[in-house]
Amino acid sequence: MYARLLDIARSKHSVFLLGPRQVGKTSLIKATLKPDLYVNLLLQKEYLRYAKDPSLLTAEVKVIAQKKKSPLIVVDEIQRCPELLNEIHSMIESDIKPRFVMTGSSARKLKRTGVNLLGGRAIKKNLFPLTHGEIGSTFVLSDALRFGTLPSLVLESDTTEKIQLLQSYVETYLKEEVQQEAITRNIPAFARFLELAAFENGNLLNFNNIARDVGVGSKTIKDYFQILEDTLIGFFLLPYTRSHRDKLVKHPKFYFFDPGVVSALKSTLSSELIPGTPPYGHAFEHWCILEIQRLLAYRNKEARIHFFKTNDGTEIDLIIEMNNEVWAIEIKSSSHPTGSDLRGLKSFVKDHKPNFAICLCQTPRPFVIDKIEVLPWIDFFDRLQ
């Protein structure tokens, strides 16, 4: 078990612990909490008990509360039986005041059924695949770019097993469970969409073009992307629009939550990533953006991330708005980016005057180009924390 950056043990409030399957939610709970009652709704027998009579949970907690004040109750995969949230809400407001930790891998069912989301009585926390710091001294960048950092993949040393695990993850989770969330009868279209979405990972999205290739309407494609976001499989990155005088591109980007999942969907797991090639550069950029997202979330930073691109070609990989500051970030996979590699960042600095202009890359030591800091990626992540 890796020591995780996310600490849920110290919270005095109930917690929604959200994250895709296999990121380690259950392992984190078992390693850091000692619940007085653990309800695993992935077990069909458990699910049927509470689906038939949600009030059974209240009855069980009341018995526990007779022996222990403010008991800790864990409900794993709460979206399988969202009706339990009414019972949980009632108990939190009652004299017994239990503390709940509720895990989930999908917010879609909760949104769709319009159930009680506890009205702010539970703190939402997100758990992601492992960061480089959580992996520690055994972290291998090339493995993270190719296979991602789901805990089961990091623990597996055999390449063939890694490939099979990721293929299984895509087949059994994405192409079956997410399809069930979609409630779509056009399963072949959704399967084609998943593959195309992987190839568009990190690109500007043109919903009409994807719709034409999949053979469905553009509204359906937007719905499919929303399904991926609701099931925590990825997220939209929106353009930075602080300056209205620029002709900014309005199309969003979409990033999957793990590089290995992208490789599996593209069927490129067997191909090694070669430094200096476009696939390597894309994978490095993807991983860096994911790492930044995770570190900001774990440190409870009130930060917003965007990308910047104008119709005349000026582009910045990431804009971070944090603590009333603007960080302009360019990501390069090379070990020695030159001034010509940073033209977009220089243009942004001239027009927008960010607080920090940084190129994170694989240089062994920091240096400066025209007031732009060029940092080893690990140095940048240390600063971000």
N, C-alpha and C positions, 0 to 999 in steps of 0.2 A: 504494500500500500504506500503510495507516494503521499508526502505531506502536502496538502492543498493550501493554496493561498486564501481560499474562501473559508471564513470561520463562522459557522452557524451556532456553535456551542455557547457563545457568549451572549447571543441575542436574548433579551428578556421578553420579546414578543413572539407571537406565532409567525411562521415563515412559510412562504411558497418557495420551494426549491425547484427551479425549472431548468431543463436542459435536455438535449436529444438523448436517445437511448445510448447506453454504454459509455457515457462520459464519466460515470463513477458516483452518481448520486447516492445509491444504496451503500456503496463502500464507504463514502464519506460519513454517512449517518452511523453506520456500524462502528467506524473507527473513532468517532468523536462524541457520540451521544449514547446515553443509556435510557432508552424509552421505557416507560411503564406499560405501554401497549404498542405493539407494532402490527399494523394492518397492511398486508400486501395484496392489493387488488389485482395484481397480475395472476395470482392464483385463482383459478376459476371457482373453486369451492368458497373462498373468501368473498369473491366478487358477488356470487349468487346470494350469499347470506345477507349482505348489506343492500344489494339491489332490491331484494324482496321486502326488506324492512329496514330502512335507513335509521329508524329510531333505536335500533339495536345498539348502535355505537354509543348513544347517550346513556343507555342503560348500563353498558359495560364500564364506561368512564366513571359513572356515579359510584359504582362498587369500588373502583380503584381509589377514588377521591376520599372514600371513608377511611382509608389507611394512610394516604399520602396527600399532603396539601399541594395544590397546583401541579398535578401530574403531567408528565411529558408524553404526548401521544404522536406517533408517526403514522401517516397514511400515505402509502406508496402508490403512485400513479392515480391521483385523485380524479383525473379526467375520465376514468372508466366509470365512476359512479358520482357524478357531480351533485346528485341530490343530497349527498352527505354534507355538503357545505352549509345547508340550512341548519342541520343539527350542530355542526361545529360553531357556526355563528351564535346559536342559542347558548351553547355551553360557555363560550368565551365571555358572554354577557352575564352569565349566572354567577352564583356565589362560589362555585367550585373552581372557577378560573383556570382551567387546564391550559397548557401551552401546546400548540400543534405545530408539527413540521409536516407539510404536505408536498410531496414531490409530483412532478408532472413532466411529460415529454410532449404535450400538446395543449395549447391554449384554445385550439379551434373548437373543440366540443364544448368547452366552458362558454365561449362567446356565442356559439350557435344555439345552445339551449337557454341562454339568458339567465343562468343560475346566479344565486347569491355569491358574489366574490368577496364577501366579508367587509365591504365598505371601508377599506383601509385599515382593518384590524389585523392584517397580516402583512409583513414585509416581504417584498419580492426579491429573491436572490437568483442569479443565474450561475450555473456551473457549465464550464466549457471543457473541451479536451485539454490535455496537459500543456502547460506553458514550458518554455525552456528552463525556467528557474525551478519549477516543480520537478522536472526530470533530473536536473542537477548535472553532475559530472559525467553521466552516461549519455547526455544529449548529443545526438548526431544530426547536424543540419540537413545533410543529404537525405537521411531517412525521414525527417519531418516533412521535407518538401515532397517526397515521393509517396510516402505512406500515411502522412498525417500523424496525429498524436493522441488518438483514442487510447486509453490506458491498456487495453488488451493488445493493441498493436505494438505499443512501446515495449511491453513485457515480452513479446515474442521475438526471438532472435533469428528464427529461420525465415528466409525470404519467401520461400514457397508457401509457408504457413501464413505469412502476412498477406500475401496476395489472395489466398483462399478465404481468409477471415474478412477482408474488405469486400470481396465478391459476394460472400454470404450476407454481409451487412446490407449491401445495396439490394440484393435480391429479396431478402426476407423482411427488411425494414422499409426501405424506400419504395420498392416496387409493389409491395403488398400492403403494409400497414398505412402508408401515406395514401395509396390509392383508395383504401377504405375510408380514410378521412375525407377524400375528395368527393365521395359519393357520386362517382362518375361511372356511367355505363360504357364510356369510350375508353376502356383500359389501354388498348394499343396506342391511342393518341397520347395518353398521359405518359406512357413509357417512352414514346418518341420525344415528347416534351422534355423529360428528365435528361435524356442524353444531349439534346440540343442546349438545354440550360447549362449543362456542364461545360460545353464548348464555348458558351457565351459568358462564363464566369469571369467577372471583373471587366467586362466590356460594356459599352453603352448599349442599353437595351432598345431594340426596335421591335415593339410588340407585333406590328403588322408583318414584318419579315418572318418572325418566328411562327406566327399564325399560319402564314402561307406554307411554310415548310412542314408544319405539323398537320395541316389540313383542318383547322378549326378557326373560329373567329378570334379576333384580337381580344375581345372581352374575356373569352375563355382562357386565353393565355395569361391575362392579368390575374384571373381567378386562380390559375395554377400556381403562379408565383406567390400569391397571397397564401395559398395552402402551405407552400414551403416555408414561408415566414412564420405562419401560425404554428406549424409543427416544429419550429426551431431548427430547421434544416439549413437556413440561410437568412440573410438580411439584405435590405436595400441600402445602398449608399447614395445619398441625394447630393445634387450639385450645390456648391457654395454660391450664394446669391447676395452677399452683403453689398456689393457694389452694383448698382442698377445701370451704370453707364456701359458695362460690358455686355456684349451679346452672348450670354451664357447658354450653354447647351442644357436643355431641360430634361433630357432623358436620364433616368436613374441608372445605376449599376446594381448588380446583384452578386453577392458573394456567398458561396456555400460555407458551412461552418467548419469544414476540415478539408485540407488538400487531398488526403487519401481518398475521400469519398468522390471528389472530382475525378481523380485518376481512374477509380473503379467505374464510374459512369461513362468515361471516355474510352474504357478498355485499353488503357495505356500503362497499367501497373507493371507489366513485364519489361517495359522500356526504361532503362536508366536515364536520369536527367543529367545532361552534359553541360557543365558550366560554360557560359559564353553563348549558349543557344537561346532562341526565343522561349521555348518551353521552360527552360530553367529560370529565365528572368521572370516569366509570368508566375511561376510557382513561388519564387522568392518574394515577389511583391504581394501575392495572396497571403502567404504565411505571415509576413510582417504586419499587414493590415489586421489579420486575425489576432496576432499577439498584442498589438496596440489596443484593440477592442477589449480583449480579455483583461489586460492589466488595468485599464481605466475602470472597468466594471468592478474588479476585485478591490480596487483601492477606493471605491465609492466616490470617484471623481465626477463632479457635475460637468461633464464634457460632452461636446457634440462633435462628431466627425463627418466630414464631407469630402468630396473631390472637387477639383476646379478644372474647368475646360471651357474654352471659348471657341466660337466658330472659326476664328483665324488660326487655331491650332495651339494656342497657349494652354498648357496642361500641367497640373500639379496632382500627384498621386493622392495626397491626403492633406486636408486642412483640419486642425484640431482647435476648437474653441474651448478654452478652459481658464477659469479664474480671471475672466476679463482679458485674457490674452489670446492671441492668434499664433498658432504654430503652423508654418508651411513646411510640409515634409515631402521630399522626393526620395524614391526608393530605387536603388540601383544594385544589381547583383554582382557587379564587378568589384575588383579590389582597388581600382584607382580611377574613379570617374574624373573626367576632365571638364573644363569650363563649357565646352560645347554640349556636354550632357546635361547641363544645368541651365540652359537658355530659358526654359519655361519658368523655373524658380527665380531666376534673375528678373524676368519681366514682372512676375508677381510681386517681388520685393519692391521694385521701382514704383508700381502702381498702388500697392495696398499697404506697404509699410508694416509687415507682420512683426510681432515681438521676437519671434525666432524663425530663422530659415535654416533648415537642416537637410542634409543628404545622408541617409543611413545606407550603409553598404557593407562590403566585406574587407574594407581597408584594415590593416593590422593596427594602425595608429591614427589618431585624429589629425586633421590639418584643415586649412581654411582656403577657400577660393572666392575672391571678391566678396568678402564678408559672409559667405555661406559656410557654415560648419559642416565638415565632412567627417562623419563619425562611424566607428565600428558599430554594427547593429546592437551588440550586447551593451555597449556604453550608452547608447540611446535609451534602451529599455531600462537600464539602471537609473538614468535621469528621470524617466517618465514616472518611476515609482517613488 
